Amino acid sequence: MLIGATLGRYLAARFLRMILGVFLTVFALVYTLDFVELMRRAGDAEGASAAVMARLALFRTPAVAEQVLPFAILFGAMAALLQLSRKLELVVARAAGISAWQFLQPGALVALGIGAFTVGVYNPVSAELKQRSTEIEAKIFARSTKAASGKDLWIRQRSIDGQAIIRAETAVEGTTTLAGVAVFTFDESGAFTQEMQAARATLHDGYWELQDVRVQAMDSEPQSYDTYLIASTLDPSQVRQRFTPPESVPFWQLTETIARTERAGLDATRYRLQYDVLMARPVLFLAMVLVAASVSLRFFRFGGIGKMVLGGVAAGFVLYVARQVMEGLGASGLVAAPVAAWFPAVVGSLLGTLALLHLEDG
């Protein structure tokens, strides 16, 4: 039986307000911490003003906040239900003959709607902003000695000029461009020949194009060049895939990315898994609402609210761990991508439903 339109809109608004409140609080916290960290990294880097760092942190935050969306749904739904219980609105609804399944309908629809919105709109926007943030980082931090994150990228190649080892501080996601580049070249016998320091390096078909380069060869003075080319046998599509994590590909481009990756003869498992994870997100959000309801329907006058909240946090944590484990198995190929993506959402929904059936119907 469906709930009345007026009461449904009221409950939906309460759920939506609480979920948005939790999410925006986390968003602001992540933004603040990231801005402080970027200011620390910036130091005296050229162009690293407070305004630029604030914009960079704003571009980076949506992708990070996207990872906590399930918890925003869980805690927001718990807060909404606990507030309704504290104000005795749930008591009145029960007295009017409205079951738990009926007053959970608005919350379930809100969760499904938020899930669809984050997949179709929020994810593409956050992925695009994340790519733009890597471009800004590459321009600002390429020459900064304080910007090293300890996660340098390493590439080894063999070409007609001999061997080369390439180290980069960062990669611009979705491209074949590296920033903060050092290239160490060796001849056919393995003897070191020269070192090149470049602000940026872009891989084209058959060669690397280095920009703003300083070359230090054996037994010669250092020389500077605006542009410097070195031969390469690397495949640009392979390099692009290696430096573009699935989370940085917008949802609407995932199918094209999967097809392009497979045409190149590369493994597209990670991108398939990301596509299935996003498709399963609305169901995962629904599972979070059901889990929240299973620990939040106790009336305030019965006490035990602290245990209820702790139980909800524990249930959300267990579901999160299960999701991470299944995604890890899916990425390694041990479990099919659809199974890895849908298993936590479906099992979480079934367990939440089972718990509600026990509470409501014994």
Secondary structure as the mmCIF struct_conf table of DSSP 4:
data_model
#
loop_
_struct_conf.conf_type_id
_struct_conf.id
_struct_conf.beg_label_comp_id
_struct_conf.beg_label_asym_id
_struct_conf.beg_label_seq_id
_struct_conf.end_label_comp_id
_struct_conf.end_label_asym_id
_struct_conf.end_label_seq_id
HELX_LH_PP_P HELX_LH_PP_P1 LEU A 2 GLY A 4
HELX_RH_AL_P HELX_RH_AL_P1 ALA A 5 ALA A 42
TURN_TY1_P TURN_TY1_P1 GLY A 43 ASP A 44
TURN_TY1_P TURN_TY1_P2 GLU A 46 GLY A 47
HELX_RH_AL_P HELX_RH_AL_P2 ALA A 50 GLU A 66
TURN_TY1_P TURN_TY1_P3 GLN A 67 VAL A 68
HELX_RH_AL_P HELX_RH_AL_P3 LEU A 69 ARG A 86
TURN_TY1_P TURN_TY1_P4 LYS A 87 LEU A 88
HELX_RH_AL_P HELX_RH_AL_P4 GLU A 89 ALA A 95
TURN_TY1_P TURN_TY1_P5 ALA A 96 GLY A 97
HELX_RH_AL_P HELX_RH_AL_P5 ALA A 100 PHE A 103
TURN_TY1_P TURN_TY1_P6 LEU A 104 LEU A 104
HELX_RH_AL_P HELX_RH_AL_P6 GLN A 105 PHE A 117
HELX_RH_PI_P HELX_RH_PI_P1 THR A 118 TYR A 122
HELX_RH_AL_P HELX_RH_AL_P7 ASN A 123 PHE A 141
TURN_TY1_P TURN_TY1_P7 ALA A 142 ARG A 143
TURN_TY1_P TURN_TY1_P8 THR A 145 LYS A 146
BEND BEND1 GLY A 150 GLY A 150
STRN STRN1 LEU A 153 SER A 159
TURN_TY1_P TURN_TY1_P9 ILE A 160 ASP A 161
STRN STRN2 GLY A 162 ALA A 171
TURN_TY1_P TURN_TY1_P10 GLU A 173 GLY A 174
BEND BEND2 THR A 175 THR A 176
STRN STRN3 THR A 177 PHE A 186
TURN_TY1_P TURN_TY1_P11 GLU A 188 SER A 189
BEND BEND3 GLY A 190 GLY A 190
STRN STRN4 PHE A 192 HIS A 204
TURN_TY1_P TURN_TY1_P12 ASP A 205 GLY A 206
STRN STRN5 TYR A 207 ALA A 217
TURN_TY1_P TURN_TY1_P13 MET A 218 ASP A 219
BEND BEND4 SER A 220 SER A 220
STRN STRN6 GLN A 223 ALA A 231
HELX_RH_AL_P HELX_RH_AL_P8 PRO A 236 ARG A 242
TURN_TY1_P TURN_TY1_P14 PHE A 243 PHE A 243
BEND BEND5 THR A 244 THR A 244
HELX_RH_3T_P HELX_RH_3T_P1 PRO A 246 SER A 248
BEND BEND6 VAL A 249 VAL A 249
HELX_RH_AL_P HELX_RH_AL_P9 PHE A 251 ARG A 263
TURN_TY1_P TURN_TY1_P15 ALA A 264 GLY A 265
HELX_RH_AL_P HELX_RH_AL_P10 THR A 269 MET A 279
TURN_TY1_P TURN_TY1_P16 ALA A 280 ALA A 280
HELX_RH_AL_P HELX_RH_AL_P11 ARG A 281 SER A 296
BEND BEND7 ARG A 298 ARG A 298
HELX_RH_3T_P HELX_RH_3T_P2 PHE A 300 PHE A 302
HELX_RH_AL_P HELX_RH_AL_P12 ILE A 305 SER A 332
TURN_TY1_P TURN_TY1_P17 GLY A 333 GLY A 333
BEND BEND8 LEU A 334 VAL A 335
HELX_RH_AL_P HELX_RH_AL_P13 ALA A 337 ASP A 361
#
